[in-house]
Amino acid sequence: MERCLCYVTLCLLGLGLLQTDAFEVEIKDGSKRTCIYASMKINFTIEYETNSSKFRNVTLAAPDSVTTEGSSCGETTLLNVSFGNGHFWSLLFMKNNKEYKASLLSLIYNTNDMVLFPDAKNKGQFTSSTNTSFFEPVPLNSTYKCFHDDAVITEHVVQLYWNVTLQAYVENSTLGKDFQCSADIPTTPTANTTTLPSTTATTPKPTPKPIDKPTVGNYSVSNGTEVCLLASMGLQLNASMLVEGKNVWTVFNINPNTTAYSGNCGNETSLLRLTDTNTVVEFYFLIAFFIKQMLI
């Protein structure tokens, strides 16, 4: 069994969702025909280093008014959104003869923005990119819709999306039929059925051994000489692992006896980071207008 590095970001009280209005944009080609339509809400939580060599988190939201200079239409279609003081978000699309997908997701954030990063140690524009699974492949001439929130996690950045309506490779400037994300599709309860007893003897399948309850650990974060965060909890994770080239779900516990912990505290945000062998779990705490729970 091959076990991949499991990097999980959990939000004990949830990632703060700022009061955000969706931005709505259309990208047109040289003939003024729409090739991309996008409407969504996005929050970005960014970890950065301060002048005192401590780490702090800041959350910003993509506003309802953005510009799309640099976007393009073609076989590889690019949605490029700029906002604020030198911040850029982009999504690169590719397609085959059946479907399209997002192949690269990038965020460029500018720590010269003194409002968001007032005491940033490293100044300039920084890029966070991923070959994204932001959404599943979508049939051509279909509009991807997802009202549930979804998080994309890269180093130092958590991107949170919800209320997404998106189509690339729009035909005849007209949006296609809706393609719902799996999170929005309601599950159908399985009906109870009565099975007559069989006279044929069967060999019972072995019952998998239930995993033990997690051991409670005590963790703390200090801000100088003062403790600013305390946590007492047992952690059991249900995570995706790469096994023989396939993603499978497995349950395992975080062992407090082998877990190192660290973090930082700010005026509005705090971070608790737990590291157990190849597993990293992060808890972000954020004071926001309202709190939304995310369950993993």
C-alpha positions, 0 to 999 in steps of 0.5 A: 500500500502506498500512502501519500502525504495527507495534508488536511485543513480543518476549520474548527469554527469554520472558515469565515465567510465575509459578506461577499457579493458574487462577481459576474463576468463574460469573456468575449472573443474578437467577434464579440461572442461570449466564450466564458461566463462566470459568476461566483463568490470567493474568499481567500485566506492567506498566511504570511510572515510578519516583520517579527518573523511570526505568521499571520492570516488574512482573509480577503474576498473577491469583490463584485466589481472586477476586471478581466484584462488578460482573459482569452478565448481559444482551444486553451481558454483563460479567465483572468480576474484582477481586483484590489491592489494588485491581486489576480485570480485565474483559471485555465481551461482545456477541452477534448471532443466531449468535455472541458475542465479547469487545468490550472488555478492561480492566485497572485496576491500582493503583499505591498497592499498595506491594508491587507498586509500591513507588516509583511516581511516579504514585499511583492507579488506571490503566486499560488498555483495548482493543477486543480480539481476545482470542479469535475469535468463538464460536458461541452455546451453545459453550465457547471453549477455548484451552490455548496462551498468547496475549498482548494488548498495550496501552500499558505493559501485556502481558497473557498468557493460557493454559488458558482455558475461557470461555463467555458467554450460557450457556443453561440453566446448562449449558456448550455444546460445545467450540470450540477456538482455532486455536492448539490445532488440530493441523496436518495434514501435506500428503501427497506426491502424484505428478503425471504430466507434462503436455504442455501448456506453462505459463508459470512463475510468477515466484519472489518475491525472498527477503528479505536476511538481517538486519544484526546490530546492537549495542544496550545499556542503561545504568543510570546510568553502568553498562551493564546490558544488552548485545545483539548480534542481527539482527532479521527480523519477520513482521508483520501489515500493513493493506493495502487494508482487509485484514490480510496478513503481510509479512517485513521486517528491522530496520535497525540503522543507522536504529534508536534504542534505549533501555530500563531495568534493575531488580532483577528486570526489564529492558527493551530498546526498539528504534525503527526508523521506524514499528516498535517492538520491545520485549524484556522480561527477567524473573527468574521461577520458570521461563521459557517461550519465546514465538515470534513 
